[in-house]
Amino acid sequence: MTKIEYLENHLDLTFSPMDYMNYVKEQDGACVLVDVRNAPPHLKKEKIQGAIEIPLHELRDRIDELPKDKVIVVYCWDTWCNMGKKASLLLLQEGYDVKELLGGIAAWNIMKLPVEAL
């Protein structure tokens, strides 16, 4: 794989928060946002507005809750967290169209984008 192919693949598999917001405006209803964070309730106080919660450790058992005709956008905690990548890999292996939200909920919060309490 060349450096250009690597970057093309990375861009194809990810959304920045602003890319996501623009995509949702242009393609209303075309994606499902999924919070894949594993954490006890006292640590997960909020989620991105409109996201459904399917923790990574439950994803394989709950995969049928996700539509195959929409882009599945997954997110986790931050850039250091790899749950989004693990979820993406599982979903891609099962035939889903997937993108990872870069920076997770931390980047979302820094940009002051909409969240909802859990």
C-alpha positions in Angstrom: 0.0 0.0 0.0 1.3 3.4 -0.9 1.2 6.4 1.3 -1.5 7.9 -0.9 -3.6 4.7 -0.7 -3.2 4.7 3.1 -4.5 8.3 3.4 -7.3 7.6 0.9 -8.4 4.6 3.0 -8.1 6.6 6.3 -10.3 9.4 4.9 -12.8 6.8 3.5 -13.2 5.2 6.9 -13.4 8.3 9.1 -15.4 11.5 9.7 -14.2 14.5 11.6 -17.0 16.0 13.7 -17.5 18.7 11.1 -17.5 16.2 8.3 -20.2 14.3 10.1 -22.3 17.4 10.7 -22.1 18.3 7.1 -22.9 14.8 5.9 -26.0 14.7 8.2 -27.2 18.0 6.8 -26.7 16.9 3.2 -27.9 13.2 3.6 -30.6 13.4 6.2 -31.3 10.0 7.6 -28.5 8.3 5.8 -26.5 7.3 8.8 -26.8 5.9 12.4 -24.5 7.2 15.1 -23.4 4.6 17.6 -21.7 5.1 21.0 -19.6 2.0 21.5 -17.9 3.1 24.8 -17.7 0.5 27.5 -18.1 2.2 30.8 -20.1 2.1 34.0 -22.9 4.7 34.2 -21.1 7.0 36.6 -18.4 7.5 34.0 -20.7 7.9 31.0 -22.7 11.0 31.9 -23.5 12.0 28.3 -23.6 10.9 24.7 -23.7 12.7 21.4 -27.2 13.9 20.7 -29.1 11.2 18.7 -26.6 8.4 19.2 -27.7 5.0 20.1 -25.7 3.1 22.7 -24.3 -0.3 21.9 -21.2 -0.8 24.0 -18.4 -2.6 22.2 -18.6 -5.7 24.4 -22.3 -6.0 23.3 -21.9 -5.2 19.7 -21.6 -8.7 18.3 -24.8 -9.8 20.1 -26.7 -6.7 19.2 -25.5 -6.2 15.6 -28.9 -6.9 14.2 -30.2 -3.7 15.7 -28.2 -1.8 13.0 -29.5 -1.3 9.5 -27.3 -2.4 6.6 -28.7 0.2 4.3 -27.2 3.2 6.2 -23.7 4.3 7.1 -22.9 3.3 10.6 -20.8 6.0 12.4 -19.1 4.8 15.6 -17.4 6.7 18.3 -15.6 6.1 21.5 -13.8 8.3 24.1 -10.9 10.1 22.5 -8.0 9.8 20.0 -6.3 7.4 22.4 -9.3 5.0 22.5 -9.4 2.2 20.0 -13.0 0.9 20.6 -14.2 2.8 17.6 -11.6 1.0 15.4 -12.5 -2.4 16.9 -16.2 -1.7 16.3 -15.5 -0.6 12.8 -13.5 -3.7 12.0 -16.3 -6.0 13.3 -19.0 -4.1 11.4 -17.0 -4.1 8.2 -16.4 -7.8 8.5 -20.2 -8.2 8.8 -20.9 -6.2 5.6 -21.8 -2.8 7.1 -20.7 0.6 5.6 -18.8 2.1 8.6 -17.0 5.3 9.5 -15.3 6.2 12.8 -15.9 9.6 14.3 -12.4 10.9 14.8 -11.6 12.2 18.3 -14.7 10.6 19.8 -16.9 12.4 22.3 -13.9 14.4 23.5 -13.5 16.2 20.2 -17.2 16.6 19.9 -17.3 18.3 23.3 -14.4 20.6 22.5 -16.3 21.8 19.5 -19.4 22.3 21.7 -21.6 20.2 19.5 -24.9 18.9 20.9 -24.9 16.2 23.5 -27.6 14.7 25.7 -27.5 13.5 29.3 -27.6 9.8 30.1 
